[in-house]
Amino acid sequence: MPTPMQIPETKPPTELINGRLVQKNGGEHRHQALEQRWTSALDQWCAGCGVACHEWQHEFTAPGYRFAVLVPDVAYQSAETLKELGPAASEAPTRAPVVAG
């Protein structure tokens, strides 16, 4: 597994995508309102079978790609996946989100 690289703390967050640091867009009121609505919709949809959060950092590798750090506007992980990863990993899951946007 490649060695994770230090990601700078920026606002909006910086992501590491296939070896490149990319600062996200966002932060405007309309953008935040849409994130909140989508997070609420996912929470209602999953009804306790998982977790939906906005700006949730994920650190993982995927077949054919190098180490990545993604901070989707909204992300969903199943309760089963979070249990499997353990409490510490739920802060920055080591798998790509099931749903992200």
Buried (B, 14 or more C-beta within 10 A) or exposed (E): EEEEEEBEEEEBBBBBBEEEBEEBEBEEEEEBEBBEEBBEEBBEEBEEEBBBBBBBBBBBBEEEEBBBBBBBBBBBBBEEBBEEBEEEBBEBBEBBBBBBE
